[in-house]
Amino acid sequence: MPDRKQFVHLHVHTEYSLLDGMCRIEQLIAKARDLGMRHLAITDHGNLFGVIPFYKKAVGSGIKPIIGTEVYLTSGSRFDKVSSKTPRELSHLILIARNEQGYKNLIEISTRSYTEGFYYKPRVDYELLQEYGEGLICLTSCLKGEVPRTILKGDMDEAGKVLSRYIDFFGRENVFLELQDHGIAEERIVIKGLVELSKKSGIPLVATNDIHFLKQDDYDIHDTLLCIQTGKKKKEKDRLRFSTDQVYFKSAEEMYQLFDEFPHACENTLRVAEMTELELKFDELHLPEFPVANGQTPQLCLRNLCEKGLNERFGDNINDAIKMRLEHELNIIDEMGFTSYFLIVADIVDYAKKNGIMVGPGRGSAAGSLVAYVTGITDINPIEYGLLFERFLNPERKGMPDIDIDFEDERRDEVIRYIINKYGSDSVAQIATFDTLGAKAAIRDVGRALDIPFGLVDRVAKMVPSGMSIRRAVKESADLGEIYSGDDELRNLLDVASSLEGLPRHISKHAAGVVIAPGKLSDYVPLMVDSKGEVATQYPKEVLEECGLLKMDILGLTTLSLIRLCLNMIRESHNVEIDISNLPVDDEKTYEMLSMGESDGVFQLESQGMKDLLKRVVPRSFKELVPIIGLYRPGPMGAGMIDDYIDRKHGRKKVEYLNPVLEEILSETYGVILYQEQVMHIASKVAGFSMAEADLIRRAMSKKSGPEFMESLKEDFEKGAKAQGIDKRDAEYIFEKVTPFAAYGFNKSHTTAYAVIAYQTAYLKANYPLEFMVSLLTIKSGDTDKVIYYINVAKRMGYEILQPDVNSSFAHFSIENGAIRYGLTAILNVGYSAVESIVSAREDGDFTGLTDFCCRVDLRLVNRKCIESLIKAGAMDCLGYTRSALLDALDTAIEYGHRRSSESKVAVASLLPEEDMERFNDVVREKEEFEQGEMLRYEKEVLGFYFSGHPMAQYKERLRGIITCQLGEIESIPAGSNVVVAGQIIIKRQITDKKGREMAFFTIEDETGYVECVSFASSYEKAEFFLTKGTVVVVSGRLEMNNGLKILVNEIIPVEEAERSMTNTLNIRVPRSFMESDENMESLYQFILSRTTTGGMIVRLYLERGSGDGEVVMQLPRSCSIIVDEETIGGLKKLVSGCEVWASRERING
């Protein structure tokens, strides 16, 4: 008899039983190890998401992993889509892989439960079990199992029949009757029936616990997790809940005690574990073979492709060094088994280019490969830029190469379709990714479940800094710590949320990942379907790589769509065909523009910090542009590398080298180690390492390995240096100095690739600015904040922005007589199909009226909401009516349009006399236009910003005596200056600082520009209640230029309060023409008297003299102190045409 302490848990739900299992794999295995268990199973609900991390972690901990799943079994066909309300309920069944064949069948069953059986849940049926039952062990599961349910119905004969089916499917020796006892009354009935069945059939009993969490006192937290899953509150009675707290990880002693009547059922758990003989292999690659012509091998095919590309790329410039480099790369690629991989990628890129799909010049370390360059995978010559193949593919380092490719995002799906068509839908799938419960999300979800007021929960969630765990935030944030120690309810909220933080919440599809198998993909990994019915793997990309499968990132890059659009526009406007891959790299206009920091819209270079860096570096060649892409990162900035590089470049600091032998390597960066490739070159030149060895050295240095390993590394470095004739002291000095730079250095291959796209976009902007800006606005038309930003950029560049117009605009932004015409699809509620209808209808002539418009467009596409938005946006101003009049007449015009659409337009037009057509266009009646404020609000509603004016216009004169400058002037003010500015808040982002206090970044805008403001906790605390989007505020603070232009806020005041607290005088400049009438002056005096108030502002009149003799300043007595508000300002403007009104702080006389 085996040791009573040996027990194997065979029914275990990990964190991958999403929002149901609470056992984190690492903690689960640690628990088993602590309890002396030598085996452990994973049986998540309906999936195999976690089996690989579970397997590897278990093996690494000395525990034998048992791989299984708890499937959902339908009594009908898995293909039937029946309502969940029908009596055909899903049953549970535990399936465990006994061997490799069983694992493959488990994968197939799980895959088909999704691809063929998914309906609310992934479902299997008897047909699947019968077809793929080989190599599987079956346990009859919990109370929801088919056998237990039948027993509970009192039908033991039917229970026997169900059991017989399982025996047929899996074989007698592989079926076990599962005993569970969690203190539920029905389980005692089931146990009795299972014992009876066992005696009759000879099928053995096996004891399990339906594990969902590790400790018994986790019950309440798990109950909260169920509420998050179902969207319920804990206090609700009618919701999913477990009726027992016994579903935790029990010790062997507890299990034997629980089943003291059936010790053999506990012993049989060890029997099941010993039956399983599954060993997964992770050292094999499963790469697809590229289809080659008869008589060819993949190696020969790749060589031929390279030789052809070598002639095309280098022509007469091919030399021995290039030939040797190519041979070297081909040999390594072949030795590592990646020949077909390169052919596959080259073929995909070739397909895209031949079909007019923009492809990026390269991404990541793949740009260091000459093979990638000559086969067309990349467009960067690695020899010209000193890029290293071993940084990409190192024969000393196991692992798949990583060739990520950028395609224009609008056509990325075409590329994926091509891959699926070429290699077969059975062999290709997109890749899963898991979204986890982040700290803030966990707090909000738990708060909702506990029914704590949202405002309070939201405030607590915002106190956790981004990227910080709840536990750490409680320790490091004084405010959060105070809440934790002082409020029981919120302490419980934080404790529960912390327990759930990091659990997978749901599975989705990776944005770019695609996997290709050498055959049927489900022979290697399980598959699923997403909400759109598209097939994806159940394993994330990291696991797929561990399984030896070919994973590729087919990335969609918006910038490539921008380039494509811009090239098309240039062709149309200038009849010029630009080869974007062969631009002149010495274009003076481009470097002049970049050196001035005018890089808005330029790939990777448009942040304020990048603009400042460009102005400091002043790049004059492509090789000077490359380091800029990588320099602006925390590591180099913190290490002072930026200042060092710039000072050396401009001669303010002497260029020095660690050793004269390094000059050749470091001369291009003025002696500063910027690139990882430079570290590799140094290791090779100084210590004599091969480039493959040098890459391993670089990786070890950058990961800051332990002191013992680093000492060993140093000894090897010094030994190699000695062989190169470099003494120990110099070698030691070089090693010590290079090591920290290995961590800060960046991948030159990746930086060079991105610098190419940066240069391409900069070239287009510098040489074709109008086409570039129109393309940029079109690409960004779905992002209102970006549209506002780039419209202001275009205005600063001198371009007029024409309002949207149904007679002139197209779907996208367009060029019109040297100006930019607003696109119609950038208007809320105006879709592409609606614009197509509008543009098609106006081919017969411009629209002449609202009714004419409604009668000619397709009102099924151009609906009422669409037309209303067009009117509010000003797109129908061309019809000659006010917007208020058009909105009033809209329903009548639409009614006419519907009447006409019921018959043929041609027939109706031939029957209607001319005067009737005139009457059709007369449904609009003249009406006074909306007030300016209302019209602007409508524009903001449908355009996202103010087009025909700005709310700040009304404050311009009133703020003249308060602010020190307008926002458009702020760039010319020296850093460190104190400024007072005013604007409307257009963007606000609230965060929590390291101490847990709330602070905010917000952007204010006036008619001339905008600026970002940073309000730390001290100033934000006083302003939080009024600091919202749309509020007009006055901000005082210090101008900061580091890492972008911004104001560090001292004080924020609402504009009305600023007028009261920061000014004491209302100034009115009265034109000479108004003063000529005594009656006018009397009416002004009476108006002032009507607005007087105690404690109001003193009034000063500036009265113009005749003949240019200046003006007289008259201060009215204190008894005429006036209320200053919109009514006063508006009344003065209306009464005194052409007057100027502004507030200021003056020394008051008398």
C-alpha positions, 0 to 999 in steps of 0.5 A: 500500500502506498504512503498515505501521504501521497495524494495527487490533485487531479481536478485543478483550476488555475488562473487560466480558468478565466475569472473563476480559477484563482490559483496562480501557477507559480503559487500553485506549484509552490504549494504542492511542493511545500506539501510534499506532493510529487505530481500535480494536474492542470484541468482548466475549464474548456481550454489549454491556455496555461498548460505550457507554463504549468508544465515547465514550472512544474518540471523545474520544481521537481513535480511531474505535471499532468496535463488535462482540461475540463471540457464542456460536453453537449448531449447533442451535436457540437454543431447545434446552436441551441439556446442556453435556456433549453434543457440540453445543458452542458456537462463537465468531463475531465480529460487527461493526456496519458501520453504524446498521442493523448496530448495531441488528441487533447489539443484536437478536441480543445481546438474543435470545441472552439472552431466547431462547437463554440456557442457561449462555451467551447463544446465537445460532443460524443463524436469528438470523444469517440474520434479522439479518445485514444491516449486520454484518461477520463474522470467523470467530474463534479456535480455537473458531470454527466454521470453525477447528474444522471445519478441525481435524477435517480436513473442508475441504468442511464448512468451505467449507459453513460459510463459504458460510452466513456469506456468505449471512447477511452478504454476501460483502463482509462476511465475513473469514477470521480468522488468529490465531497465539499460538504454539499448534500447532493455529493453524498447521493452521488458518492453512493451512486458512484460506489454502486456503479464501481462495484457493478462495472469494475471501474475504479474510484478516484478522489478529487477536490475541485480546486479553485483557490489555494487557501480556505480563507480565499473563499470570499476573495474568490466570491468577489472574482465571480462577481467580476466575471458575472457583472454582479454585486456581492449583495445580490441574492440571485447570482452565481456563487459557490455554496462551499468554501471547501474548493481549496488546495487540501493536503494529502492528510485532509484528503485521506481524512475526507475519504476515510471510507474510500482510501483506495480512491485516494490511492488511485490518484497516484495510479492515474499520475503513474499512468501518464507518460507525457514528455513535451519537447522544447528543443525542436523547431517546427518550421514550414518548408518554403515550396520550391520548384522541382529539382531545387532545394530551399538552400539553392533557392535562397542562394539564387535569390541572394545572387540576383539581389546582390547584382540589383543592389550593388551592381559593379560595386560587389567586392570580396568583402561583400561576397564573404559576408553573404557567404558567412550569413548563408552558412549560418542561416543554413546551419541553424535551419532557417533557410525556409524562414528567410524564403517565406519572409522574402516571399511575403514582402515581395507579394506586398511590393508587387501589389502596391502595398507599402512595406517598411525599410526594416525593423529591429536587428533584422536590418543587420542582415545582408541576406535580408537586404539583397532578398528585399526583406529590408531596404537598409545596406548593413555594410554601409551603416556598419550593422552586424548580422550576429546582433540579429542571428547568433549561432552561439545563441539558440532561439528563433530569428525575429523578423518583424515587418511593417506594412501600411496599416490599411492593407495589413489584412491583405498580407495576412490573407495572402499568408493564409491562402499560400500556406493553408488555413489549417497551418496559419493563425493569429496569436492569442494574448491575455489581458490581465487585471491591472492595479487600477482596473482591479480596484475599480472592479472590486469596488463595483462588486462590493458596491462602494460608491464609484467616485470614492473607488475611482479616487483610490484607483487614481492614487496608485501610480501607473506601473506600480502594484497596489501593495507597493503603492500602499507602502510608498504613498503616504495618502494611500497608506493613510487610507489603508490604515484608517478606513476598514472598508477601503482597506478591504477593497485594496486587499481584495484588489491586490489578491486579484491584481495580475490575474488574466481577465480575458483572452484576445487576439494579438495585434500583429502576431501570425504563426505558420506551422509545417502542417496542420497547426492543431497538430502542435498547439490548440486553437480557438476562435475570437469574437469575430470568428477568426482563428487564433492560437490558445497559446501566446507568442512567448509559448509558441516560440518555446514550442518551436513554431514560426511566429511573425509580427505582421505590423500595421504602421500608420506612417506608411499609409501616410507616405502612400497617400502623400505620394499619390497626392504628389503624383496628382498635383505635380505629375511627379513619381517619387521612389521613396526607397531611393531618395537623395540622402543629402537634401538640404531642405530636409536637414534645414527643417529638422535642425529648426525643430519643425518636425511635426508629423515626422516619424519618431521626431515630433515630440517636443523633446525630440524637437529640442534635441534636433535643434541642439544636434543640428543634423546635416546628414543621414548618419547624424540623424540615426543617433537622434532616434535612439538618444532620446531615451531615459538611459542615455539621458540619465547617463549624460550621453546626450550632452556629451555627444552634442558638446563633442559634435559641436567642438565644445568638448574635446573628442577623446577615446578610451584607447587609440585602437577604438577610434575607428569604431567610435569616430562616427559618434565622437568617441561616445559609445551609443550603439550596442554594435559598437560594444560588439566591435570593441569586444571583437577588436580588443579581445579578439572575440568572434562577433557571435561571442561578442554578442553574448558578451554584450548581452551579459554586460547589458543584463548586469549579470552577477559579480562572479559571472562578470569577473569571469567575463572580465578575465576572458576579456583581458586574456583575449586582449593580451593575445591582441597585444593590449596590456592588462591595465588598458584592457581592464580600463576598457572593460570597466568603461564599456560595461555601463554603456552596454546597458544604455546603448541602443540597437543601431540596426533598429535605429537606422531602420526607423531613421529611414522612415523618419527621413522619408517623412521629413523629406516629403514635408520639406519638399511637398509641405502642402501634400504632406499636411493634407495627407497627415490630416487625412490619416489623423482624421479619426483623432480630434486632438491630433486634427486640432494640433495639425490644423494649427501646425498647417496655419503656422506654415501659412496654409489657409484651412477652408471649412467643410463644404458639400459642394467642394469637400471630398471624403478626406482633406484635399488641396484646393487652390493652395489651401486645405479643404476640410474633409467631410468624414472628419465630421461626426456622424458623416460616414464614407458611404454618405460622402460617396453619395454626396460626391456622386450626386454633385457630379450633376452640378452643385447643390443649390439648396437644402431641398435640392440636396435632400432630393439628390442624395441617397437618404438611406446613407445620408440620414437626418443625423448626418445632414444635421452634423453637416449643417452644424459644421458649416458644410452647408453654408454654401447654400446661402442660408444661416445654419439656424434656418437650415436646421429649422427646415431640415425635416421638411426638406427630408420629407421632400427628398423621401417623396422624390426617392419613391419614384425615378428622379428622371421621371419626376423631374420631367413632370415637375414644372420649373416653378414647382422645382423653385418651390422645392428649394423654398422650404428654407425660410430666412432666420437670424443666425445663432449667437456666436457662442452657440454656433461655436458649441455646435462646431465643437460638437461635430468637429471636435474643435472651434472652426469659425472662431474661438471662445477665447476671442471674447476674453482677448481684450479683457485679459490684456492687462492680466497676461504676459503673452499669448500662447502663440508667443510663448516659444520665444520667451527664455526658459525659466521665465515667469509667465501669466497666460490664459486659455481654455482647457482642451486636454487633461490627464490626472495621475498620481505622483510617487507619494500617492497625491493627485496631480495633473497634466493639462493643455490650454489653448487660445486663438494663437496656440496652446501649451502643456501645463504641469500642476503638481499636488500643491497647486492641483489640490486647490484647482481640482474642482474647476479644472475640467475640459472647456474651462477658461483659466489663467495660469501663472508659472515658470516656463520649462524647456527641458523634455518639451515646452511646458509651464510648471504651474504656481497657480490656476485661477478661473478667468472670472476670478482672475479678472476680479483678483488680478485687476482693479480697472476696466479700461474703455477706449472710445473712438472719436466718431462715437464722441462727436455725439453728446447723446452717445456719451450720455448713453455710455454714462447711463450704461455705466451707471446701470452696471455700478456696484460696491467693490466693482472695478474703477472705470478709465475712459480713453478718449481719442483727440482729433487730428492724431493728437493722442488721447485723454485718459479720464478716471471716473469716480469710485461711485461709478465702480462697475460690475465686470462680466460678459453682460457688461463687456457685451453691452459696451461692445454693442453700444460703442461700436469699435471700442476696445475694452480690457482689464488691468491693475492700476494705481488708483488716483483718489 
